[in-house]
Amino acid sequence: MTITESDTWTGQRVKEADTEYVIHSWSVQGALSPIPVAGGSGSWFWDYEGNRYLDFQSQLVNLNLGHQHPKLVEAIREQAERLCYIGPGFAERSRAELAEMLAGLTPGDLKMSFFTTGGAAANENAIRLARHVTGRHKVIARYRSYHGATNGAMSLTGDPRRWSAEPGGMPGVVRMLDPYTYRCPAGHPDPCPVCSGGPHLEEILQYENPNTVAAVIVEPVTGTNGLLYPPDGYLRSLREVCDRYGILLIFDEVMAGFGRTGEWFACNHWDVSPDILTSAKGLNSGYVPLGAMTVSSRISEWLKDHMFWGGLTYAGHPLACASGVASLRIMQEENIVENARARGEHLGAGLAKLAESHPSIGDIRGRGLFHGVELVKNRQTREPLVPFNAKGPAAAPVTRIVKEAMARGLYLTANFNVLRLTPPLVIEDSEIDIALGVLDDVLSLADEHYAG
């Protein structure tokens, strides 16, 4: 086959090539009809026909600085002109600078970082390192979690996408229940062992033998699986139990980190620090594939005398790290975390008003620009608008809402019966008002199913 320059890339030409040659994530390929995207700026992107869409999802909750931030684009260009690639065995400026910046920004005594190509690889390496440091093999993770699509990360993941990878995943994973306060799996006894964290974990350790458990991994705020915020004291309780038994605590801040909740890291809301923190997405707004595993001073000291059994060809890729450095500088210079906090208050107030006129809104939860709206058929019984793991016709009520919002120029997604509202952290109040107006329209479709 001779590779020649293609004809003019119209939207139709892009769609035809995409349909014929591209495999899309988590999809039946023949059922897809993706919109060909021509460009983006700030909180908006557009297609080849000029239709504009307000990105209320930040794509995969990673475009924290929005589309095509000029300073970030320029930083990537400058690094490309200076040095596109050097192996991970060399010392390189952008890599060293980003690691130093993370040591100053991350909570507690987190110090050294290993850079990966994304969140899944960061979690894979975090688990491997925890097992080496402790000499133990079990890892406790939660059911309503998502940690990535690679073998080990998918084994840690609790949501139904894990099922397709079974059997044959990473051994040694043990599950615990989630502090889903709106639908407490323990029925909210007083005190609730699940929603307070430590008692539930300690009971699991009783059955599993704490001397075999290397780590507990949690998202401080659950992202993909419903935007679940833990009660006050929950993370502190986990921290105390882990310390009691010599277990490492890993926080997966891939989605919630870097300003998304109105703090640099979600765990900062509760002043709790992990032994290992994994991050990606907002670390550099997703402009170049990048993730990080950042470890405590104690583990940093351990690494001075022990082999780190991990490596990637693109670990600490200069272009990626340069974009990370630029992203963190932009966040500081433009007060992005503060903007997320203020815009989040505006969004939260607007959602509360929508709840007054839309009975299908059962619960609203969020901080910063990390909000979930849970839709129900009945507020008293809390029957979900669509069931857990709904597919096809069972998922139709929420599928229709998302589709109709897109037709009105608002891009958002849902996890079963929970709408995810996660716009770029640079969004303005006027743009949030546009989104609220569209939501006001499309939520009437959910109200049609209300039986309260």
N, C-alpha and C positions, 0 to 999 in steps of 0.2 A: 504494500500500500504506500502510495506517495502522499506525504503530508504537505498540503499546500495551504496558502492563506485562504480562509473561508470567505464566502460571500458576506454581504452586509448582515450583521447580527440584529435582526428585528426581534420583537418580542415573540413572534410566531416561530422564528428560526431557533431561538433559545429554547422554547418549549418543546419543539420537535426533537432537538438533540438531547435535551434532558430526559424526555420520555424514553428515548431509544437506548441511552447509554449510562444514565446515572442511577445508582441505587440509593434510595432515601431511607433514613433511619426509621425504625419502628413502624413500617408501612407495608401494606400489600401494594406492590408497585403498579399493578394494573388499575387500581382504584384511585390513583392520584391524578390531580390536575393542578399542579402548583402555579402560582402567579409568577410570571417572569418579572423580576425586579430590576429596574434600570439604575436606581441611585437612591441616596438618602442623605439627610442633613438634620442634625439635632434629634428631635423626637419623632421625625417623620421619615418615611420612605415612599417611593412611588414606582409605578409600573411604566411600561413603554408607551402606554396610551395617555400618560399624564395623570392617572388617578392617584391621589395621595392617601396615605394611611398613617394614622397616629399610632405609633408603636407602643402600646400599653403593656407590652410583654418584655421590652428590651431584648427582642429576639429570644434567646435562651437565658434570659435574666443575666446577661453578661455585658450588654452595651450600656454600662452605667454612665458613661460620658456621652452617650448618644452616637448617632451616625456621623462619621467623617469629622471628628473634632480636629480643627486645623493644626493645633499644636502637637497633637498626637501623631497625625499623619506626617508632619514635618520631622518629628523625632525619628520615626522609622526611616524616612528618606535619608536623614543625616547619618544614621547608623549604617544603612546600606552602602552609602558612599565610603564610609570609613572601613568597615569590616563586616561582611555578610555572615561569615561563619568561621569559627575556630573550634576545635574539639574540646570536650568538657575537661580534659586533663590540663588545659592551660588556664592561667589567670587572665581574665579579660575584664575591661573596665565596667561595661554595663552590668555584667553578672555580679561583680564585686559590689558595685554601687547599690544595686537593687537589694542584695542580701543585707548590706549595712542599713539601708532604709527600713527593711522589714524588722530588723532587730530593734529599731527605735519605735516602730509603730505598733507592733504586736503586743498583746497583753502579757503581764507577768514577766518572767525571766526568759521568755523565748528568745533564742539567739541565732543559731545557725540554720541555713536553709539549703535544701536540695531542690533544684528547679526541674520541672517536668514539662510535658506537653499538654497537661490538663488535669482536671480534678481526679479522674479515675486513677491515673498513674500516681498522683500524689497519695491517694488512699492506699493503693497497692504497696507503695514503699513504706508508708507509715505502719501498716500491719506487719510487714516483713521486719522492719527495724524493731518494733515493739517485741516481737517474738525473740529476736536475737538479744535484745537488752535484758529481758526478763528470764529467758530460758524456758518460757512457757508457750503453750500452743493455742489455747482457746481464745476466742474473741467474742464479746457480747455486743450485739447490735440490735436495733429496734425494728419492729415490723413496718411501721409507716416511715420508711427511709428510702433514700436513693443515694448511692455512693459511686455510681459509674457502671459502664457496660463491659469492662474487661473482666476476665474470669474471676479474680479475687474480689474486685469491687462489686461485681454482680452477686457474688455469694453473700457479701455483707448486706446488699440491698434487700429490703423486705417487701417492696411492692410487687404486684403480680408479674411484672416483666421478668422477675427472677425465675419464674416457673419454667420458662422456655429453655433455661440453661441447666436445668436439673434432669437427671443426676450428673455428677461429674464436676461440680464446682469445688471451690477451696474447702477443705475439711476444717473442722474445729469451730464453726460459727454457731453461737447460741443466741436465741432471741429473747428480748424482753418487750413488754407492752409499752405503749406510748402515753405521755401525759396529754391526752386528747380531752381537754376539760369539757368541751361541749357534748362529747359522747364518751364519757369515762368508761373504759372497759371493765373497771372494777365496781361500777355503780355508785361511786362517790361515798363510800363509808367514811366516817369521821374518826380518826384521820385516814385519808386515802393513801394506801401504800404505793399505788402506781403513780399518782399525781404528785406525791411528795418525793418520789424517786428512790432514795436510799433504801427504805424498807423493802421495796420490790426487788431491787438489785441484790440486796443481801439475802433474800430468800432464794433467788436463783443461784447465787454463789454457794449456798448451803447444799443445793442439789448437785452442783457441778464441780465442787472442790475448788476453792479460791486459789489454791496453790498451782492450779493448772491454767488459770486465766491470765493472759498477757495484757489484754487491753479491753476497755469499753469505748466504743466509738458511737458518737451521737452528733446529729446536727443540732446546735443550740436552739435554732428555730428551724423546724422542719419546712423544707421548701416545696419540692415537687408534690409531695403527698399531703397537700391541704393547708399549707401555711399555719402550722401549729406552734403556738407560743407556750412555753412551759410556765407553770405557776412560779411565783417568787419562792426561792428556796430550793427549787428542784435541782438545778445544776450544782449548787453548793452541797446538797446532800449526796449527789453522785461523787463529787470530789472527795468528800470525807470518807465514803466507803472505799473508794479506790485507794486512798492513802492508807487506810487501815490494813488493807490486804496486799499492799505493794503492787497494785495494778495500775498500768498507765492509762490516763484519760486522754482520748483523742477527740478533738472538736473538728468536725467537717464544716468549715465556713466557706465552702466553695461558692454557694449561692448567696448566703446571708452576709458575707464579709464585705469589707471596703465600702462602708457607708450605706448599704442597702436598707438597714433598719434605723438609720439616723444616728448610729455610732460607727466607729471604724470597724468594730467587730461586734456581732450580736452578743457574744458572751460578756461584753463590757456592760451591758444593761444590768447584769447581776454580779459584776465584779468577781468573776470566777475565771481562772486561767487553766488551760490544759497542759499536759506534758508534750503533746504534739498537736500542732494546728495545721490543717490542710486548707489550701485556698487555690483559686483559679478565677475564672470569669471576671469579676470586677477588679482583679489585680491589675489588669491592663485593658479592661473593657472589651476583651475578646478580639482585639485587632490582630494579634498574632497568637497562635496556640501557646499557652503558658499556664503552668500550675506550680505550686510550691508546697513543700513539706518543711515546716519550721519547728525546730525542737528546742527543748529547755536547756538551760545551762548544764544541768546534770547529765543529760544525754550527750550534749556537746563534749563534755569532758570524757565520757565513756568512748566516744568516737575517736578521741585522740590516740587511744591504745587498742582499739578494736577495728576490724575490717568492716566497712560499710558494703554490704553485699547488694548493691543496687547500681544501675547504670542505664543510660539511654544515649543513643547517638546524638539526640537533640537536647540533652540536658543542659539547661542554661544557654539556650540558643541566643546569640548576641542581638538579633533583631527583636526577639521576644522580650528579652530583659531590658533592652533600651526602651521598648514601648511601656514596660512596667515602670521604669524610672520616670518617664514622662507622665504617665497616668497619675502616679502618686503626687508628683509636683503639681499637676493641674488641680488635683483634688484639694491640695492645701492652698494654692494660690487663689482658686475660685470658690473656696468655702463650700465645696460640694456636699460634705457631710451635713453641714448646717442647712444647706438648701434642701436636702432630702428630709431632714427633720421638719422644717417649716412646711414644705409642700405636702408632707405626709399628714400634718395636722389639717391642712385644707382638704385633702382627699378624704380623711376620716370623717370630717364634719359633713362633707357632701354625701358620703355613703350613709351616715346616720339619718339624714333627711330623706334619702331614697327609701330607707327601711320604714319610714312612717307611711309611705303610700304604696309599698310593695310588700304584701304579707308573705310572699315566697322567700323573702330574706330572713333566714333563721338566725344567722350569726355573722358578725363582722369582726374580724381580728386583724391587727396589724400595727406596726410601728414604722416610721419612716415611709419609704415607698415599697413596702413589702406587705401587701394586704390580701386577704382572702375573704370572699363573700360566699357563705354556705347557703345553698338554696334548698328549701324544704317544701313538702306538700302540706305540712301542718306544723305550726309553731309549738303547739302543746305536746304532740307526740314526737316531734322532731323527725318525722319520717322524711328521708332524703328525697329530693326531686327525682334523682335517678339512683339506682342501687350501686353498691361498691363493685368496682370492676365492670361497670356497664359497657356493653358493646352493642352495635347495630341498633335495632329498634328500641332496645331498653335505654340506650343513651340518647335517643333522638331529641328529647326536650332541651338538653344542654347543648347538644350539637347544633340545634337550630338557633339557639341564642348566639353562639359564637359566630355562626355563619351570617346571621342577620347583622351583627355588629360589624363584621368585615364589610358587608355590602354598604354600610353607612360610613365606612372609612375608619373604623376602630379595630385594631388588631389586638386580640387578647386570646387566652387559652383557658382551659379548665382541667381540673382533676376530678373526674366523676361529677359530683354535685357542688364542687367548689370552684368559683371563678377566681383566677389568679390575676391580680392587678399590680403589676411590677414595672412601671414606666421608667425611662432613663432618669437618672438623678439630676439631670440638667433641665428637666421639664419645668414649665411655668404654670402658674395658677390658671391662666386663661386656657391653656391646653388641657389641664385637668377638668375645667368646666365643660369643654367640648366632650370629653370622655363621659362625664357624668350625664350630660344630655343624651348621649347615645344609649348609655346604660338605662336611663329612665324609660326610653322607648322600648328596648329589647326585653327588659325585665317583665313587661306586660305579658310576654310569651310564657314566662315561668308562672305568673299569676293565674294563667288559664288552667293550670294543673293543681291549683291550691284547693284543698278540701277542708280547711279549718273551720 
